[in-house]
Amino acid sequence: MPIRGLASEADTGKVRENVSNAKKTIPALSGEQSLNRYLSEIKKYPVLTAEQEYMLAKRYAEHEDPEAAAQLVSSHLRLVAKIAMGYRGYGLPVSDLISEGNVGLMQGVKKFEPDRGFRLATYAMWWIKASMQEFILRSWSLVKMGTTAAQKKLFFNLRRMKKQLEAFEDTDLHPDDVTKIATDLGVPEQEVINMNRRMMMGGDASLNVQMRGDEDGGGSWQDWLTDDRPLQDTIVGEAQEAAYRHDMLNEAMDALNDREQHILTERRLTEDPQTLEELSKVYDVSRERIRQIEVRAFEKLQKAMQRIAGERLLPSAA
C-alpha cells in the first residue's frame, strides 16, 4: 500500500512495524470452538469517542495510515459480531459470518469519509450486512437466487414475516399470508411461494455425502440417482428408424392415384381425420364408396412398402 505524506524510509518502516503489531493484537477466528474466546477477546478493544474516531479516520483518509485503519477496525469488531448473530437462522457457522462481516467492515473503513459528519458504525453497518448477505446467498444454493434487490429483501425478511403471521415453517403459506408478504415486500406472489418452498428444503446438500455414518457406508446419494429417460443410443436408433419408415411411406404413396392418396391421408395419416360423411361430400359419392377406396388404398400401400423393404434389404446383384 503506498504511503503518502511520509518522506523518510525510517517513517515508512515504523508504520509497517505498527501495522504488524496491530495485526498481532486482533484475535484469530478459526471455527465455532474458538468463537467464545473470540467474542471475549474483542471486548478488550476500547470503544472510540467521536473525536478519536474522526482523527483516526482523517489519518487514514489523508495518509493511508494502516495503524489508524487497524484501530478503526478493531474498535468495531463487536458490531460485526452483533450483526452476525442476527443471521444465525440460515444454518451457517457464526464464525464464517463474522469473518465475512469483518471483510465488509474493512471495506467500510476504506471508503469512510469522516467529514460528512456521521459515525463510522452507521456507515460500515451497510457494508457489513451486504458482505454477510452475499455470503449467505452464495452458500445457500448453487442455483443462483436473490439476484434483484426485491428478491434479496424477500429472502432475508421472509422468515421474520412468517413468524409475525404465525405461519408454520414446514408448510406452504396460506394464500392470505402470501398476498400480505408480497404486498409488503413489493414482489410477485409466485416468488413468495417459490422462495418459501426453497427455504423449507434448506440449502443444497452434496450428492457425495455418505448415506450412512460408518466408514463402509452404503454409498453416496449420487449412487442411487436414476434417470428414467431412454439411453442416447436408443433415442438415436428410434429417430433413424422413424426417418427410414417415413422415407418408405413417401415412396410407397407413389403407388396410389391422387384420390387414393388424399382419402388415405385424410382418414389415417392426420391428427384430426375426416369422417366418411365429409369425404363423401367432397367426391360426391356414398360413404360406403369412400370406405372401399380407403381399404383398397391401404392394402396397396402395404404391398408397396413390403416390396420397397424387400428391395432395400436384398438389393439385386449388379
C-alpha positions, 0 to 999 in steps of 0.5 A, a space after each residue: 500500500 503506498 504511503 503518502 505524506 511520509 518522506 523518510 524510509 525510517 517513517 515508512 518502516 515504523 508504520 509497517 512495524 505498527 501495522 504488524 503489531 496491530 495485526 498481532 493484537 486482533 484475535 484469530 477466528 478459526 471455527 465455532 470452538 474458538 468463537 467464545 474466546 473470540 467474542 471475549 477477546 474483542 471486548 478488550 478493544 476500547 470503544 472510540 469517542 467521536 473525536 478519536 474516531 474522526 482523527 483516526 479516520 482523517 489519518 487514514 483518509 489523508 495518509 493511508 495510515 494502516 495503524 489508524 485503519 487497524 484501530 478503526 477496525 478493531 474498535 468495531 469488531 463487536 458490531 460485526 459480531 452483533 450483526 452476525 448473530 442476527 443471521 444465525 437462522 440460515 444454518 451457517 457457522 457464526 464464525 464464517 459470518 463474522 469473518 465475512 462481516 469483518 471483510 465488509 467492515 474493512 471495506 467500510 473503513 476504506 471508503 469512510 469519509 469522516 467529514 460528512 459528519 456521521 459515525 463510522 458504525 452507521 456507515 460500515 453497518 451497510 457494508 457489513 450486512 451486504 458482505 454477510 448477505 452475499 455470503 449467505 446467498 452464495 452458500 445457500 444454493 448453487 442455483 443462483 437466487 436473490 439476484 434483484 434487490 426485491 428478491 434479496 429483501 424477500 429472502 432475508 425478511 421472509 422468515 421474520 414475516 412468517 413468524 409475525 403471521 404465525 405461519 408454520 415453517 414446514 408448510 406452504 403459506 396460506 394464500 392470505 399470508 402470501 398476498 400480505 408478504 408480497 404486498 409488503 415486500 413489493 414482489 410477485 406472489 409466485 416468488 413468495 411461494 417459490 422462495 418459501 418452498 426453497 427455504 423449507 428444503 434448506 440449502 443444497 446438500 452434496 450428492 457425495 455425502 455418505 448415506 450412512 455414518 460408518 466408514 463402509 457406508 452404503 454409498 453416496 446419494 449420487 449412487 442411487 440417482 436414476 434417470 428414467 429417460 431412454 439411453 442416447 443410443 436408443 433415442 438415436 436408433 428410434 429417430 433413424 428408424 422413424 426417418 427410414 419408415 417415413 422415407 418408405 411411406 413417401 415412396 410407397 404413396 407413389 403407388 396410389 392415384 391422387 384420390 387414393 392418396 388424399 382419402 388415405 391421408 385424410 382418414 389415417 395419416 392426420 391428427 384430426 381425420 375426416 369422417 366418411 360423411 365429409 369425404 363423401 361430400 367432397 367426391 360426391 359419392 356414398 360413404 360406403 364408396 369412400 370406405 372401399 377406396 380407403 381399404 383398397 388404398 391401404 392394402 396397396 400401400 402395404 404391398 408397396 412398402 413390403 416390396 420397397 423393404 424387400 428391395 432395400 434389404 436384398 438389393 439385386 446383384 449388379 
